[in-house]
Each structure stands twice: as C-alpha cells, then as structure tokens.
Amino acid sequence: MGRKRIAVGVGVAMAALIGVGVYLTLRDNAEPVGIEAAKERIAEAAAPKGSAESRRPEPGVYRYEGFGTESLSTPPLSQGQGPTMPGTVELGDDGCWTFRIDYSTNHWQSWDQCPQGDDVVETGGKAWQRWMIGPTAITNLSDFTCADGAMRLPADPEDDQEWTARCTGTNEAVEGEAVSEGTYRFIGEKKIKVGDATVTAHGFVSERTMSGAQTGIERNEMWFAADTGLQVRNERTAEVRTDTPIGESTYTETGEFHLVSVDPG
C-alpha cells in the first residue's frame, strides 16, 4: 500500500472478494502462527547469490507481537490478528532481502528490499489472505511492484524528508490493475527498547490512495532499525472498496506489531 516504509511495505493487504449468492455459516478460524512453523517454512530456502555488502538484517525468524482485526462488509466476515506474529527475513540475490510478517494463519504480507547506494529501497511485495465461509476456504494473493527509488530507507534521512511513491499490482480476486500512490515522510529518530536491547530507529509515515481495480486509503506509521532496516514497529489502518457480483464490498484493517527480540530464532 503509499510511500512505503523503508523499505516499506507494499501497501494494503488486499481484500479477498467472494462472489457467492448464499451465505453459509461465517466463522473466524484465524490463529496465531508459531515461531517453529515459520522456521520450517524457510528451512529449505536456497542460498542467496551475489550477496553484496549492504544494510540488511540477519536472516531468520524474529519474534513479534501485536494485534489487529480485518473485515469484509459483503459478505459480513471478520477475523483477528496475533498475538504472536513471526517476522521472517530471507536473503536474496545482489544484497536484496524479503521481510514477511504472519499476522495469522489466514493472512501474511511481505516486502522486497534492495540496496541502492547506501540506501535501502522497496521494490515490491505480496499479501495473502484466506477467508472461511462455512467449510469453504476462499484464498487471495495480491502482488505489487513499486516504481524505482520511490520508497526508501535513507542512510542519513533529513528532517521532514518526503517522497512520492507509486506501486501497481494485481489481485487474484479482482480483474484489472490497482494503483497505490501517495507520500512517504521521515518523522524522526528515536531509541526503542526491544527486550534487553535498545534500538536506534527511524520513523516514517506512509499515506496512500488506491485507484483502478480497487479504491481506498491506507495509513502506516513504521519504525525501522537504522543499521539494518528491520521493522521494529508498525501501526496501520486501511479501507479498500471493490465491486463484486453481490455488491460493493469494503475491506477494513487496523492493527499493530512490534519487535520482541533483536535476535532471530
């Protein structure tokens, strides 16, 4: 979803749009994701190639905690997030890396980051969701690519420094392309206590508008470790509207997560 975080994340976790004529029993089956489950997922990951020296976190699974809710107006569905939220860092080629947060067993989001000089820039990301209608699971994947250099974590940010960000993407549940664009602003530096450690963090606020296949707004306040770019805190709200065969559906999300330990498991 707007100028993104730091490598800031790709915007709105997209709504899974469900075209059904009859509502079955609606239920929230989202559960927290365990650290061990996240470790198993990346155990077979291939080694990165051409890894340049750059600011990036140590790979592995980090402990995050948080809470949140997400809902659809049509059909009326809702599910929770947290309280445990594993954050996974996987290294890619040429100094790039991906950060993924598992909000629940029904929702994850990832951001792709790459070095650009001394800065780190966001190149895109994905979001996956699952909704249950009775015994039926409806899944949805969105995939966004961001304009070169629009979202970044500067090595030496300046007071009130601001960028314009633009990302475009597709969503399995919706035909056509969606555009997410807006501003990404540096809001300062502060020390944040993470377990027994104190992290110097840079904060950014992203405010974005969506157009095209989906319309809506999203706001994120994000804090990143200045030395590695690892997300330390994230607070977000989103409201996205989509036309469906059963009428307009509005997806809303609000939540937050924070790092519990600077060491990956």
Disulfide bonds with the S-S distance in Angstrom:
Cys96-Cys114 2.01
Cys146-Cys167 2.21
